C-alpha cells in the first residue's frame, strides 16, 4: 500500500517504523530538515521536506494515488486540515491525530465532512489501557479481541506460586479454569508453548480467555490482589485528564498531583469528583503528606521518562501494590523489567499498534482480513484476530490435518459468541473469529497462518 505520513514526532516516527516493517511504500512529509535527514538514514522510506497542509506538498507526495494519509503533527488543526485536503485530492483513506479533548468530543459531528476514516488520540488510548489495568490489577498488560469477548492478560509467575513446575497441559484440570497460556517470556526468550511446557518462577505468561475466566484462574492460583480503591496520579497532562474522567465513574478515589497552578484549576473544574492538588509530585515530602504509601495504585504520568521511572521505583519501594508508569523514549523494555517495573504504557506504541491493525484490515486478500492486532511480549509476539469468510480451503477440516507455520498457535476460536480452545479434532467454520498468537510478523490474511 502507498501510505503518506505527515509529521515525524514521537508518534509519527513510531508509526513509520511499524509500517515500514510491513513492507508498505511509505512517504514521510516533515518540515524539519534535521528530523527528515535522520529518518532517511535509519529507515527505508521516501521523504519529502514540506508542509503537510499544503496542497502542492501533498500533490508532490503523490496523494492522488495514496491508499492512506496519516496526519500526526503536533497541531490538531493542521492534522484535520491535512486530512481534508488529502481526501479532496484523492487519498482513499485518512487518519488524523486529535488530542484536544473538546475536538475529540465533537469530532463525530463533522467526521464525515472532513472525510476522516479514523481519528486517533494517543493520550485517550493510553488512559483507556491504564484504566483497564487498574480495574484488573493482577494484569501487567491487557489486550481485548472480538469486541471484548476475549482478553489476553499478561501476568508474572511469582517465586512461591503454585504454577511453578506445572506443565501447561495440566493447568485447566489442576486449577479448574477455562484458559490457555499462549505465550511465555523467560529471561527475554519468547516461547509459543506446547502442552508439555513447564512453568518456572519469574516467567511472564500471557493468558487468553474470557476476562471472568482469567480472573477465576488467578483467584484459584491464589494471587488475586484486593481491588484498587485509592489511586494517586502524578502529572496533570492529557492522559491524567482522560484517566481521571474514566476512573471518576467508578468507586475509586482518585488524587492528581500537578505542579502548574493554572492546569490544576482546569483539572479541578473538569473533574469535580477527583481531588486535584498543586505541588511537585517528585517531592517525597509532598507524596508522604498526601498518603503515598497508603495508595492501592500509583500512576506516574509526568512528561519526562526518567522522572516517571524514579517515581515508579519509589512507589515499588513503598510497597504500593499496583504501579504504572508512562514511557515514550525507553526502547529496551528489559531495562524496565530489570528495575522491577512490570507495568508501563507508551502512548506512541499504543497508537502505532492501532494504526497498523487498521492498515492490515484495509488489505483485503480473500475477504478474511485482520480484524484486530496487538503486539504482546514486549513487541516480540503478535496476537491477531481474523474473521473467516466463505469458500476458504481449510473450512471444516480437523486442525490435526492442517499444517501451520512454526511458532504459531491458535489461541481460541469464537463461534456464535462462545469461546472454543481448539483441539486436534476441532474445525474452523465460516464466520468464526480466530485469535492467532505468533512470532511471525506481517500476517495479512487468515491463509497466511498455514505453511506452504
N, C-alpha and C positions, 0 to 999 in steps of 0.2 A: 504494500500500500504506500501511496505517497502522502506523507504527513508533514505539515508545516508547524513548527513550534515557535511561538513568538514570546521572547523573554527567557533569559538564562540566569535567573537567580537560583536559589537552592532547589525550589520545586521544579523549575524548568529543566535544570541540569539532571535531576533525578529521573524525570520523565524521559529525557533524551537518551540517557544511559539505558534505561529499561527497554525502550522501543528499539534502540539500535541493536540490542541483543536479539530482538525478534526478527531482525533482517529486513526491516522496512526501509524505504527510501526517505530519509529524514533531511529536512531543510530547516536549519535554525536561523531565525531572524533576531538580531540583537543590535542595540545602538552603541554598546560599549565595545570598542575595538579590542581592548585587552582581554575581556571576557571571551569574545569570539575567537581570538587567537588561541587561547587556552583550550577551548572546546575543539577547535580544529586539530590541535596537536594530540589530543587524548582520545578522540572518538572518530569513528568512521562515518561522519556526517558532512553534508554540504552546509556551508554557512553563507549568510548574507548580512552585510552591515546596513542597517536602515531602521526606519520607524515602522512598526507593525500596524499603526493606524493609518498609514499612507497607502492609498490605492496603488500608486506607482510601485512601491516596495513590494506589495503583495503580488502584483502582476509580474514583477521581475522574479519572484519566488515561484511562479507558476501556479498561482492559486486556482486558476480556472480548471485545472486538471487534478486538484488535490482531493484526496478522499477524506481528509480530515485536517482542520486547522485548530490548533490548541493555543489559546492566549493565556499566558501565565505571567504577565508583567506585574510589577508592584502596584499598579493602579487598576482598580476595578473598572473605572470608567473607560480606560484605554482598552481593557480586555473585552468589554462589551462592544465598544465601537469597532474593534478589530474583527470580532466575530460577525457583526452586522455587515461590514464591508466585504469580508471574505465570502459570506453567503451570497451577497448580491453579485459578486464577481464569479461565482460558480463553484465554490467549495461544496462538496457533498454534505459534509457534517462539520459542526463547530462545537468546541468546548471552551468555556470561559471560567477562569478562577475568579470567584466573587467572595470577598472576605467580609465586607461591611455587613453587619447584622441586619440593618434596615433594607439594604439591597436584597440580601438573601431572603428576607421575609416577603418582599413584594415581587420577587422575580417571576413567580407563577403568573402574574398579571400580564407581563409583556415578553415572556419567553418565546412564544410563537412569533411575535412581531420581530424579534431580534434574530429569528432563525436558529436559535440555540438547540443543539441536540442534547446537551448536558451542561450543567454547571457544577463546579466542584469548589468546596470550601474546606481547605486543609485543616483549619482550626476547628471547625464544626465536626469534621470526620474524626479528628484526634480526640475531641471531647467525648464523642459517642463511644470510641474504643475504651477510653478511661472509665466512663460510666458503666459500661458492661462489666468490666473487671471489678469495679467496686461493688457491684451487685452480686458478683460471684467471686469472692476474694480468694478462693482456692486456686483460681487460674492465674497463670503468668501472662498468657495471651489467649485471645479467643477469636475465632472466625466463624461466621454463620453462612449456611448454604440452604438452598431450597426454601426460600422465604422464611428462614428461621426455624425450619423443622429439624435441621441437622446442625450441630456445632462441632468444631474441632477445638479442644481445650488443651492448652499446654500446662503441664504440672511437673513437679520435681519429686523424685523418689528420695525420701529422707533416709538418714542413716538407720533409724530404728523402724522404718516402715515394714509392714508385713509383706510388701511387694518384693522386697529384696530376696533374690534366689528363686522367685516364682517364674515359671515358664508362661508365656503369653497364652498358650492353648488352655491353661488351667484357670485363667482369670475369671471367666464368667461363672464357672461352677463354684470355684472357691469363694468368690465374693458376691455371688448371686446377683450379678449385674449384667445388663444387656448393652455392652460397649465393646469397642475394638481399639487396641493400640495400633495406630497406623504409621508412626514414625518415632524413632528414638535418636537422641543426640547424646553420645557418650564421649566425653572429653573432646568435643569438637568433631568427632567422627559420626557421620549420619548413617542410620540403617533404616531401610524399609523392611521391617522384621517379619519372619515367618513364625509359625506357632511354637517352634522349639526354642525361640529366642528367650534367654533368661535375663531378667532384670537385675540391675546392680544399684547400689547406693549412688546417689548423685546423678543417675540417668535423668535426662529431661525427656519426658514422654508426651506424645500427642495422642489424645483420646478422642475418638469420633463417636457420636451418638446423639440422641435427644438430650437436651440440657438437663432435664429431670433425671434421666438415666445416669448421666455423668455425675450429677450431684449425689445420686444414690450410691454409686460406686465409691466415690470419695468418702462418703459417710461410713460405708461398710469397711473401708480401709482404715478408718479411724483418724483421718487428718482434716476433717471439715472444721474450719475455724468459725468463731462466732460471727454473726452478720455485722457488717460495718454500720456503726451508728454515728460516730463522730469523725469528721473529715477536716483536715487542715490543708489549705492550698496556699502556697507561697508564689506570688506573682499574679498580677491582675490584668493580664492581657486577654486577647480574644478567646483563647481556649478556656481560661478561667471563667469568663462570662458565660460561654455556652455550657460548660460543665456545671457551674453554679445554677444556671437556669434549669438544667435537666435534673440535678440532684434535689433541687428545691421542691420537686413534685413527689419526692419520696419522703420517708420519715427520717432521713439522715440530717444531722445537724452539721451545717457547713460553715466554715470560717475561712475567709480570704484575707491574707495579709499583703498589702501593696504599699509601696513607699511614696508613690506620687499622689499628692493631695487631691488634685482635680480628678484623677482616674478613680480614686476612692469614692468621691461624690457621685460620679457617673454610675459606678457599680452598685452603690448603696441605693440609688434611685431605681436602677433597672432590676435589682434583685432584692426586693423587700424582705424575703424570707431567709436571706443569707446574711450572716454577720460579717461586715467589711471593716477592717481595721487598717489605719495608716501606720506604717512602720517598716523598718528594714527586716525582711524575713530571713536574712542571712545572719542577723544578730542573735546569738544564742540566748542572751538575756531576755529578749522580746519573745522568743519562742517558748522559753520556760514560763514566762509570765502568762502566756496565753494557753498554757496546758498542753504543750507539745507532747509530753511523754504520756499523757492520758488519751491520746487520739487512737482510734482504731485504724485510721489510714492517713497517710501523708502524701501529698502530691506536689512535686517541685516543678513549677512552670514559669520560671524566670526566662529571660531572653538569652541567657548565657549557659551553655552546656556545662562548663566547669562548675559554675555555682550550683546548678541542679544536681550534679553528681555529688558534690560535697554535702549538700543538704540531704540527699538520699542516704549517704553514708552515716550522717549524724542521726537520722531517723532510725536506721537499722541498729545503730549502737544503742539507741534509747529503747530498743525492743518494740517499736511500733510494728504492728502485725502486718500491715499492707503498705508497701512503699512503691510509689510510681514516679518515674522521672521522665522529663522530656529531653530528648537529644536530637540534634539536627546535623551535627558535624562528625560525630564519632562513627567511624566506618567499621571498626572491628568490634562486633558485639561480644566477642570472647573477653575483651578487656573489661566490659561491664560485669560479665559473669564472674570473672576472677575477683572483682571487688565485692561480689555478693549482691549486685544489683540485678535482680531477675526480670523485673517488670519495667519496661521503658516504652516510650512512644515517640515515633518520628513522624511529624505531620507530612513531610515531603515524601517519605516512603509509603505512607498510607495513601496519599494522593496518586503516586506513580502506580501503585498496585491497582487502584480502581480504574485508572485510565487504560492500563494495559489490558485489564479484563474487558473493558468496553471495546477496545480495538479488536481483541480476539473475537468478541461476539459479532463484530461487523463482518468478519470474514466467513462467508457462507460457503463452505466446502460441500457437502451433500445435504445441507439442511440440518446438520447436527453440530451446532457450534458450541463454543464455551459460553455457558450462561453466567458463570462466576469464576473468579480465580483469586487465590490468595497465596502469598509467599509465607511459608512457615519454616521452622527450624533455622532461624537467623537468615532467611532468604535462600537456604540451600535446597529446599523442597517446595514443590508447587502442589497445591490442592485445587482441583478443578471440578466444576460441575458441568456435566454435559446432559442435554436432553436428546433422547433417541427418537428419530423420525422414522417414517415408514421406509420399507424396502432396504433396510440395512442388511448386509450379507451375514451378520453374526446373530441376527434375531432368532430366538428360540433354540439356540444351540447350547447345550450344557457347557458351563465355563471350563470344565475339565478338558474339553475338546478344543478349546481356543488357545492360541499361543500369544501371550502378551509380551511386551517389551520387558527387558530387565529392569530391576529397581522400580517396579510399578505395582501398585496394589489398588484393587477396587475396594474402597473403604466401606461403601454401602450402596444399596440400590433403594431409591424411594419410589414406591409404586402406589398410586392412589392414596398418598399421604402416609403410608406405612413404611417403616424402615426395615430393610432386609440386609442382614450381614451375610454376604454370599458364601456358599459352599460350592463344592465341585459340581453338584447336580443342579444348581440354580441356573436360570437362564435370564437373558436380558430381553425385554419386550418393548414394543413401540410405546412411546410416551413415558417410558421410565426416565427418571433422573438418576444419573450415576455419579458418585463422588470418587474421583481418582486421585491418589496420592503418589507422587513420583519425584525422583531426582532428575528425570528427563526434562529438558527445557524446550519451550516453544511448541507444545502440542496445540494444534489449531482446531482439530476435529476429533470426534469420538473414534473415528477409524485410525487415528494416529497412535492409539494405545496398543495396537496389535503389531507383533513382529512381522517383518516382511517374509 
